[in-house]
Amino acid sequence: MKFLLASHNKKKRDELHRILSPLGIEVYTADDLGIILPEVEENGSTFEENAEIKAVSGCEFSGLPCIADDSGLMIDALEGKPGIYSARYAGESTPYSEKIKVLLNEMENVPDERRTARFVSAICCAFPDGKKIFVRGVCEGKIGTAPSGENGFGYDPIFYFEGKSFAQMTADEKDAVSHRGKALRGLRLRLKEQFSL
């Protein structure tokens, strides 16, 4: 079964593939399939709304079931920022190494006990018949004082779970505890029910 991922992020595709392949689901990006998805405006006010906008657009354009994830980092000391603007924080084309510097500067004087944060992942899977599945995963953690680790992507080097940054974890370790891993396992369960797999 072929599913489209509404993202160019091959690491996200690999993560999805690892979790959904036991169901016989093959996940492809538009690049993999040689198609160009139309740009959509992520103007939702929640992670779920933005995931739905991307999934519905990708499904309508490709004719394939389409999975879209909208995820972000919510930092308590910054009143939930960067939140739904995580990818666009400090400018959409700004590299994550710079976005991380901006966040760490904003948190420079925040003591350890107030550095609580969570990663949130909302996933929408849209089907050609109009059906939609929504799932959400959350991982509670803390923001470190400096980036650490070589793995992962995005804000992984500064998000710590039980003393280890996401970027210090192997793919399997991260999948077991991450917001997206939790959401994807929820999606796998829902798809299993949907297709009686």
PEFEN-V711023 format. One record per residue. SS is DSSP state (helix for helix, strand for strand, loop for the rest). PHI is phi in whole degrees, -180 to 180 (NA if undefined). PSI is psi in whole degrees, 0 to 359 (* if undefined). Layout:
SS&PHI&PSI, SS&PHI&PSI
This chain:
loop&NA&131, strand&-104&126, strand&-122&146, strand&-99&138, strand&-102&123, loop&-81&64, loop&-161&152, loop&-94&358, loop&-77&106, helix&-69&334, helix&-69&322, helix&-64&318, helix&-61&316, helix&-64&321, helix&-62&313, helix&-61&315, helix&-62&317, helix&-58&322, helix&-87&329, helix&-98&343, helix&-59&329, helix&-61&342, helix&-89&1, loop&81&19, loop&-98&125, strand&-102&129, strand&-107&131, strand&-129&148, strand&-90&167, helix&-60&323, helix&-60&318, helix&-59&324, helix&-93&358, loop&71&28, loop&-117&156, loop&-115&113, loop&-76&144, loop&-66&147, loop&-68&138, loop&-121&151, loop&-91&118, loop&-84&80, loop&-107&20, loop&-72&162, loop&-101&0, loop&-136&165, helix&-60&319, helix&-62&316, helix&-63&318, helix&-67&321, helix&-63&318, helix&-64&317, helix&-56&313, helix&-71&318, helix&-67&315, helix&-65&316, helix&-61&313, helix&-63&321, helix&-67&313, helix&-63&322, helix&-74&320, helix&-96&337, loop&77&6, loop&-106&155, strand&-58&136, strand&-127&132, strand&-107&130, strand&-131&142, strand&-120&136, strand&-123&121, strand&-136&162, strand&-170&174, strand&-106&129, strand&-118&117, strand&-107&122, helix&-60&316, helix&-66&342, helix&-106&24, loop&56&40, loop&90&357, strand&-72&158, strand&-76&346, helix&56&228, helix&-68&351, helix&-99&16, helix&-54&315, helix&-72&337, helix&-104&1, loop&-63&133, loop&64&21, loop&102&131, loop&-60&322, loop&-89&1, loop&-70&131, loop&-63&152, helix&-62&331, helix&-60&324, helix&-78&319, helix&-58&319, helix&-62&317, helix&-60&317, helix&-60&312, helix&-63&316, helix&-64&324, helix&-64&318, helix&-66&337, loop&-107&15, loop&-52&318, loop&-104&16, loop&-86&122, loop&-69&160, helix&-52&318, helix&-70&346, helix&-106&13, loop&-94&23, strand&-68&146, strand&-159&169, strand&-146&147, strand&-95&136, strand&-122&138, strand&-130&121, strand&-112&129, strand&-119&135, strand&-121&133, strand&-116&117, strand&-106&137, loop&-111&153, loop&-58&336, loop&-83&4, loop&96&350, loop&-70&148, strand&-135&145, strand&-119&134, strand&-120&136, strand&-141&156, strand&-137&141, strand&-130&143, strand&-132&138, strand&-127&120, strand&-85&141, strand&-163&205, strand&-139&156, strand&-94&125, loop&-74&177, loop&-95&350, loop&-155&152, loop&-67&147, loop&-151&136, loop&104&158, loop&-114&351, loop&-94&181, loop&71&200, loop&-160&175, loop&62&231, loop&-89&9, helix&-51&321, helix&-65&343, helix&-113&359, strand&-98&118, strand&-108&133, strand&-123&118, loop&50&48, loop&83&1, strand&-129&134, strand&-74&153, helix&-56&327, helix&-75&349, helix&-92&352, loop&-91&153, loop&-73&166, helix&-57&317, helix&-66&319, helix&-62&316, helix&-67&314, helix&-55&324, helix&-68&333, helix&-123&345, loop&-72&159, helix&-57&316, helix&-72&322, helix&-59&316, helix&-64&315, helix&-64&319, helix&-68&324, helix&-66&324, helix&-64&319, helix&-64&318, helix&-59&317, helix&-62&315, helix&-66&321, helix&-69&324, helix&-60&316, helix&-64&316, helix&-59&316, helix&-104&6, loop&50&48, loop&-85&*
